[in-house]
Amino acid sequence: MRTDDHIASTVPATATAPEPVTASAAEADVRRYYELVDAGDVPGLVGLFTPDATYHRPGYEPFAGHEGLTRFYSADRVIRSGRHTLTKVVAEGTDIAVHGEFNGELHDGTTVGLRFADFFQLSPDGRFGRRDTFFFAPLV
C-alpha cells in the first residue's frame, strides 16, 4: 500500500480532492516500478497501477487491469531476467515519458539488449492508469 493511499483512507468523506501528484513523486514511482520489475516483484509492481489500468506493448493485445498485468509479468513475458537503465525520465502533469536500455536474458537463453521508450499516464490517485511501450528495432 502506498503511503498516500493510507492517508486517503483515513480522511473523512467530506475532505476535498487529493492534491495532484508532484513531478518528483511521479518520477520516483516510475523509477521504483523498474526496480520492482528487475527484482521480479510482480505484486509490488502491479500495485503501482490502478485496478482498471491498461498496458499496451508491441506484439501483444493490451493487458487490462491487475489480472492482465499479473498474467503478463508472471507468465506471458518472454524475459527471464535483466536490468533496466533509465537514461531520461520526464514528468509533466499526468504524463511521464521514459527512455532507457534493457539488458537481460529471455526464457530460451538468448541474451537481449535494446533501447525502449515508455509513456505512463497517472490517475488522480497517483497510480499508473496506462502504460505504452515502444522498442527501438529495425522493422522498416
C-alpha positions in Angstrom: 0.0 0.0 0.0 1.3 3.4 -0.9 1.7 5.9 2.0 -0.8 8.3 0.4 -3.3 5.5 0.0 -3.3 5.0 3.8 -3.6 8.7 4.4 -6.5 9.0 1.9 -8.3 6.1 3.6 -8.2 7.9 7.0 -9.5 11.3 5.7 -13.2 11.9 6.3 -15.5 11.6 3.3 -16.1 15.4 3.4 -12.5 16.1 2.6 -11.5 17.8 -0.7 -10.0 16.1 -3.7 -6.4 14.8 -3.2 -3.5 17.1 -4.1 -2.0 16.5 -7.5 1.0 14.2 -7.6 4.2 16.2 -7.9 6.6 15.5 -10.8 9.3 14.4 -8.4 6.8 11.9 -6.8 5.7 10.6 -10.2 9.4 10.2 -11.3 10.2 8.3 -8.0 7.2 5.9 -8.6 8.4 5.3 -12.2 11.9 4.5 -11.1 10.5 2.3 -8.4 8.5 0.4 -11.0 11.6 -0.6 -12.9 13.3 -1.7 -9.7 10.4 -3.9 -9.0 10.3 -5.3 -12.5 14.0 -6.1 -12.3 13.6 -7.7 -8.9 10.7 -9.9 -10.1 8.3 -8.4 -7.6 5.0 -8.8 -9.5 2.6 -7.9 -6.7 4.7 -4.8 -5.9 4.8 -3.5 -9.4 1.1 -4.3 -10.2 0.2 -2.3 -7.0 1.6 0.8 -8.7 -1.2 0.6 -11.3 -4.9 1.3 -10.9 -7.2 -1.8 -10.9 -8.5 -0.8 -14.3 -5.1 0.2 -15.9 -4.2 -0.8 -19.4 -0.7 -1.7 -20.7 0.0 -1.6 -24.4 3.1 -3.4 -25.6 4.1 -4.3 -29.2 3.2 -7.9 -30.2 0.5 -8.4 -27.5 -3.1 -7.5 -27.1 -3.5 -4.8 -24.4 -3.2 -6.1 -20.8 -6.2 -5.0 -18.7 -6.3 -4.4 -15.0 -4.4 -6.1 -12.2 -5.3 -9.5 -13.5 -3.9 -8.8 -17.0 -0.7 -7.2 -15.7 -0.1 -10.1 -13.3 -0.6 -12.6 -16.1 1.9 -10.8 -18.3 4.6 -10.5 -15.7 4.1 -14.0 -14.3 3.6 -16.0 -17.4 3.5 -14.1 -20.8 6.6 -12.0 -20.6 9.4 -13.6 -22.7 12.1 -12.1 -20.5 13.6 -14.3 -17.7 15.7 -11.7 -16.1 17.5 -8.4 -16.7 18.1 -4.8 -15.8 16.6 -1.6 -16.9 18.8 1.5 -17.1 16.9 4.7 -17.4 18.6 7.5 -19.4 15.8 10.1 -19.2 12.6 10.5 -17.2 10.4 13.5 -17.9 7.2 14.1 -15.9 4.7 16.8 -16.8 1.3 16.9 -15.4 -0.2 13.4 -15.5 2.2 12.2 -18.2 5.6 10.6 -17.7 8.0 9.7 -20.5 10.9 7.3 -20.0 13.8 6.5 -22.3 16.2 3.7 -21.4 18.0 0.5 -22.2 17.3 -3.1 -21.2 19.9 -5.9 -21.0 18.9 -9.4 -20.0 18.1 -12.9 -20.9 15.0 -14.5 -22.5 13.4 -17.7 -21.3 15.1 -19.5 -24.2 18.5 -18.4 -23.0 19.0 -15.7 -25.7 20.6 -12.5 -24.4 18.9 -9.3 -25.3 20.0 -5.7 -25.3 17.6 -3.0 -26.5 16.5 0.6 -26.2 13.0 1.4 -25.2 10.6 4.3 -24.6 7.7 4.1 -22.2 4.8 6.5 -21.6 2.8 6.4 -18.4 -0.4 8.3 -17.6 -1.2 8.9 -13.9 -4.7 8.6 -12.5 -6.0 11.2 -10.0 -4.7 9.0 -7.1 -1.2 9.0 -8.4 -1.1 5.4 -9.7 -0.5 4.4 -13.3 -3.7 4.3 -15.3 -2.0 3.5 -18.6 1.4 2.4 -19.9 2.6 2.3 -23.6 5.9 0.7 -24.5 7.9 1.2 -27.7 11.1 -0.6 -28.7 13.9 0.6 -31.0 14.1 -2.2 -33.5 14.7 -2.3 -37.3 11.3 -3.0 -38.8 11.2 -0.8 -41.9 
